[in-house]
């Protein structure tokens, strides 16, 4: 667990038989600790604690402890079992589910990692009561993304939900729906050879925004980056695949109201593009995106060239400046 979660949530489980006598490995809180140094420190703690191939690692916390802890488990002695107990909305609907584990490296998000499914994922939405509003809003972006991947009324129900003043019983039901969407996709494609790439909607640009923010020493929450990235990528979808302008404008208005805007300029385009070239969906030097023709009608591996990406970044800057599309 991380230093923040240990004080807030670890007391809820530390007296459970089988846990109370075991060692708690505490790591730093924040994405800046999702690195090789922290990973090595976890490995060392496992060695010093006498862990073996039959040991179980429990990851308690948000996306970072689940990602890094899962990768530590996947690589220690060629793989030990682990359980995720996600305590943030982002982790409950995304990071803890699906078997992706990893760390950041060289300034790039999740550059090193592996696929390994958790033995169990224990989701308790009552833990979200301890979450501050920015982190709750951050996690909600992944739920919005999942809603775009479905036909039906889930998208509008999600966008109408007031995440800034949440009714927890309704949120719990939406969380369950969101987890099922991801779980169904992952079950069909556990190693991201095809349809699982749908879950990358908003992430190619979103990860580039995150990297730019880290480069400035002003990190932004992952969900905020995904929300900003979805605006850019659904503009690409509108231009290339005919995604509804009405739905695009709806998302733009929603993201500006709830998430604000991400500040960058045209002088950052070269860095953003270079960062996108490291995206794992790319093939043979071609930048591939997950785009939508309409909600639930997904187009994976959609190639977009530099000029198209620049045009959609221009669109983002335009709406950020309160100009109408």
C-alpha angles and dihedrals in degrees: 000000000000128000093258098048094044092069096040105039112009092079087064092065107020094094095050110119109259092027103057093067096046131090120262113219109208121198132181119280119243140047091276087073094054091101146105093273092058091043091054091049090055091049089051091051090051091051093046091048092054096246116175137183090282095053124113124223117204116204112203119183144039131325097296098057090043093050096043095038091049091051091048089053093045092055104033108102087346091299140340129191121269138185125209122215101183115203101181129066091240091055094044095055100030127003098047095046127068107034101264112140131172155110137249118259136181092002093304127116118250091346093155123041150105143229114257125147119227114245086231139354115209112199120189112172091195086077088068090072088079092053121106119235098255092055092046090051090046093056091046090066090068089051090052089050091052090049090056088057092061134071118225133047101316093098094056092042089052095047091048093053112102102229090176090063101022127193097219097209091055091044090053090056092048090049090054091051091047094050091049091054092054094041092052092050093046092048089057094046113017096169099044098247094139136336094026088072085076086079089066093073107136093007104097092062093028093059090048090053090049091051091049090050091050090049088057091049087241104107121194127208114268095239092053089053090050091050091051089044092053090057091055095042096047087052086055087049091051093051097042105029106022097252108180115276089208091058091044092054090046090055092045092053092045095049093047091050098045105025103025118214138302114235119225137128139220088267086070095056095092092053093045092050092047090051091051090055087069093059112125093228092067120108130195093347094309119127109231125195136189104236136169133231086193135333106305093011101102129189111195123190093026108168116224123184129219095264092051091050091048091051091053092047087051088053091053092051090048095054091042087059089053094252117145119246 
